[in-house]
Amino acid sequence: MVHVPEEPRRYVCERCQVVHAGTPIHESGGDHSFEPPASCGGCGGSSFVEFTDWVHHHA
């Protein structure tokens, strides 16, 4: 069986719209979950929307 790399979740900064890769959190059984960064590397903002929800998001 071929190993398929896990795709990280992406988050969009509500303030400047920079996209960040989520921080991986190791779960039991070798699985991962992802969290948005604490702050945006572009503007310092702290409010993020998951990339898949961005098109439906209204600030």
N, CA, C and O atoms as a DFTB+ gen file, in Angstrom:
236 C
 N C O
     1  1       0.840      -1.174       0.000
     2  2       0.000       0.000       0.000
     3  2       0.891       1.245       0.000
     4  3       1.887       1.298       0.721
     5  1       0.543       2.209      -0.780
     6  2       1.310       3.444      -0.899
     7  2       0.836       4.440       0.157
     8  3      -0.362       4.610       0.380
     9  1       1.795       5.087       0.794
    10  2       1.474       6.106       1.792
    11  2       1.128       7.418       1.087
    12  3       1.888       7.898       0.245
    13  1      -0.015       7.988       1.435
    14  2      -0.424       9.281       0.888
    15  2      -0.209      10.326       1.977
    16  3      -0.788      10.213       3.058
    17  1       0.609      11.335       1.715
    18  2       0.851      12.358       2.735
    19  2      -0.443      13.068       3.124
    20  3      -1.316      13.312       2.291
    21  1      -0.537      13.387       4.395
    22  2      -1.716      14.081       4.899
    23  2      -1.667      15.558       4.493
    24  3      -0.632      16.212       4.619
    25  1      -2.777      16.060       4.015
    26  2      -2.886      17.467       3.606
    27  2      -3.236      18.307       4.838
    28  3      -4.257      18.047       5.476
    29  1      -2.413      19.311       5.194
    30  2      -2.759      20.134       6.357
    31  2      -3.966      21.023       6.055
    32  3      -4.226      21.371       4.903
    33  1      -4.680      21.373       7.086
    34  2      -5.768      22.341       6.926
    35  2      -5.133      23.714       6.755
    36  3      -4.054      23.986       7.281
    37  1      -5.812      24.559       6.023
    38  2      -5.312      25.914       5.794
    39  2      -6.299      26.903       6.405
    40  3      -7.505      26.662       6.448
    41  1      -5.755      28.018       6.872
    42  2      -6.560      29.045       7.527
    43  2      -6.260      30.401       6.908
    44  3      -5.114      30.701       6.573
    45  1      -7.307      31.226       6.756
    46  2      -7.186      32.559       6.172
    47  2      -7.321      33.592       7.281
    48  3      -8.260      33.548       8.075
    49  1      -6.376      34.519       7.327
    50  2      -6.447      35.619       8.288
    51  2      -7.601      36.532       7.874
    52  3      -7.666      36.975       6.727
    53  1      -8.507      36.811       8.806
    54  2      -9.655      37.680       8.498
    55  2      -9.225      39.107       8.197
    56  3      -9.910      39.820       7.465
    57  1      -8.114      39.523       8.748
    58  2      -7.671      40.912       8.617
    59  2      -6.973      41.185       7.284
    60  3      -7.282      42.173       6.618
    61  1      -6.026      40.313       6.884
    62  2      -5.236      40.613       5.679
    63  2      -5.328      39.529       4.595
    64  3      -4.749      39.680       3.519
    65  1      -6.048      38.447       4.874
    66  2      -6.298      37.364       3.929
    67  2      -5.066      36.534       3.561
    68  3      -5.078      35.861       2.530
    69  1      -4.016      36.562       4.365
    70  2      -2.868      35.688       4.174
    71  2      -3.291      34.277       4.574
    72  3      -3.982      34.098       5.577
    73  1      -2.884      33.277       3.798
    74  2      -3.229      31.886       4.076
    75  2      -2.080      31.217       4.834
    76  3      -0.918      31.328       4.441
    77  1      -2.415      30.527       5.912
    78  2      -1.438      29.832       6.755
    79  2      -1.756      28.346       6.793
    80  3      -2.924      27.959       6.793
    81  1      -0.720      27.510       6.825
    82  2      -0.906      26.084       7.075
    83  2      -1.187      25.908       8.564
    84  3      -0.576      26.573       9.401
    85  1      -2.106      25.016       8.885
    86  2      -2.429      24.753      10.280
    87  2      -1.287      24.067      11.001
    88  3      -0.483      23.363      10.391
    89  1      -1.226      24.280      12.300
    90  2      -0.224      23.640      13.137
    91  2      -0.703      22.227      13.447
    92  3      -1.800      22.059      13.981
    93  1       0.101      21.195      13.121
    94  2      -0.345      19.825      13.380
    95  2      -0.310      19.488      14.868
    96  3       0.648      19.801      15.574
    97  1      -1.370      18.847      15.319
    98  2      -1.481      18.360      16.693
    99  2      -1.548      16.840      16.592
   100  3      -2.444      16.302      15.942
   101  1      -0.616      16.149      17.225
   102  2      -0.557      14.689      17.160
   103  2      -1.620      14.082      18.072
   104  3      -1.663      14.357      19.271
   105  1      -2.471      13.255      17.481
   106  2      -3.527      12.561      18.212
   107  2      -3.104      11.113      18.438
   108  3      -2.110      10.660      17.870
   109  1      -3.839      10.400      19.249
   110  2      -3.542       8.989      19.480
   111  2      -3.776       8.197      18.196
   112  3      -4.617       8.572      17.379
   113  1      -3.046       7.118      18.019
   114  2      -3.195       6.290      16.831
   115  2      -2.487       6.837      15.611
   116  3      -2.694       6.336      14.506
   117  1      -1.649       7.864      15.782
   118  2      -0.899       8.413      14.658
   119  2      -1.651       9.425      13.823
   120  3      -1.118       9.912      12.826
   121  1      -2.885       9.759      14.203
   122  2      -3.656      10.752      13.459
   123  2      -3.221      12.161      13.855
   124  3      -2.509      12.357      14.839
   125  1      -3.667      13.134      13.065
   126  2      -3.373      14.539      13.342
   127  2      -4.662      15.354      13.272
   128  3      -5.601      15.005      12.555
   129  1      -4.683      16.417      14.013
   130  2      -5.672      17.466      13.828
   131  2      -4.852      18.731      13.588
   132  3      -3.639      18.728      13.799
   133  1      -5.486      19.790      13.158
   134  2      -4.758      21.017      12.852
   135  2      -5.436      22.199      13.519
   136  3      -6.662      22.253      13.624
   137  1      -4.619      23.149      13.970
   138  2      -5.116      24.370      14.592
   139  2      -4.562      25.576      13.851
   140  3      -3.461      25.510      13.305
   141  1      -5.309      26.679      13.822
   142  2      -4.764      27.890      13.204
   143  2      -3.607      28.418      14.051
   144  3      -3.505      28.087      15.232
   145  1      -2.735      29.238      13.458
   146  2      -1.633      29.809      14.241
   147  2      -2.176      30.761      15.305
   148  3      -3.322      31.203      15.224
   149  1      -1.366      31.067      16.282
   150  2      -1.765      32.002      17.342
   151  2      -1.932      33.410      16.786
   152  3      -2.817      34.153      17.213
   153  1      -1.066      33.778      15.821
   154  2      -1.167      35.099      15.204
   155  2      -0.696      35.024      13.759
   156  3       0.070      34.134      13.390
   157  1      -1.154      35.951      12.958
   158  2      -0.815      36.011      11.537
   159  2       0.623      36.507      11.360
   160  3       1.031      37.480      11.994
   161  1       1.374      35.840      10.507
   162  2       2.738      36.263      10.223
   163  2       2.803      37.523       9.381
   164  3       3.858      38.151       9.298
   165  1       1.684      37.913       8.746
   166  2       1.666      39.105       7.904
   167  2       1.286      40.367       8.657
   168  3       1.955      41.395       8.551
   169  1       0.180      40.274       9.434
   170  2      -0.332      41.501      10.068
   171  2      -0.426      41.407      11.589
   172  3      -0.682      42.410      12.255
   173  1      -0.222      40.209      12.142
   174  2      -0.314      40.046      13.588
   175  2      -1.724      39.768      14.082
   176  3      -1.935      39.628      15.286
   177  1      -2.704      39.685      13.168
   178  2      -4.084      39.406      13.560
   179  2      -4.220      38.041      14.200
   180  3      -3.343      37.190      14.058
   181  1      -5.324      37.832      14.907
   182  2      -5.500      36.559      15.606
   183  2      -6.829      35.877      15.281
   184  3      -7.216      34.927      15.961
   185  1      -7.523      36.346      14.260
   186  2      -8.798      35.761      13.884
   187  2      -8.670      35.093      12.516
   188  3      -8.313      35.736      11.529
   189  1      -8.967      33.788      12.472
   190  2      -8.790      33.000      11.259
   191  2     -10.064      32.260      10.897
   192  3     -10.871      31.927      11.765
   193  1     -10.237      32.004       9.605
   194  2     -11.344      31.209       9.082
   195  2     -10.725      30.054       8.315
   196  3      -9.764      30.243       7.570
   197  1     -11.279      28.847       8.496
   198  2     -10.751      27.716       7.752
   199  2     -10.910      27.974       6.253
   200  3     -11.937      28.490       5.812
   201  1      -9.899      27.616       5.483
   202  2      -9.843      27.892       4.045
   203  2     -11.100      27.414       3.320
   204  3     -11.621      28.119       2.455
   205  1     -11.590      26.225       3.665
   206  2     -12.768      25.676       2.982
   207  2     -14.030      26.472       3.282
   208  3     -15.002      26.376       2.533
   209  1     -14.041      27.253       4.350
   210  2     -15.208      28.074       4.719
   211  2     -15.080      29.520       4.259
   212  3     -16.027      30.295       4.390
   213  1     -13.925      29.893       3.722
   214  2     -13.646      31.302       3.401
   215  2     -14.672      31.891       2.432
   216  3     -15.141      33.012       2.632
   217  1     -15.021      31.147       1.388
   218  2     -15.940      31.676       0.381
   219  2     -17.327      31.957       0.962
   220  3     -18.072      32.773       0.418
   221  1     -17.676      31.290       2.057
   222  2     -18.984      31.472       2.697
   223  2     -18.925      32.409       3.888
   224  3     -19.950      32.697       4.506
   225  1     -17.731      32.889       4.216
   226  2     -17.547      33.707       5.412
   227  2     -17.901      35.164       5.140
   228  3     -17.525      35.731       4.114
   229  1     -18.616      35.742       6.059
   230  2     -18.955      37.172       5.967
   231  2     -18.521      37.827       7.267
   232  3     -19.104      37.566       8.320
   233  1     -17.504      38.672       7.205
   234  2     -16.974      39.319       8.409
   235  2     -17.894      40.411       8.903
   236  3     -17.600      41.059       9.908
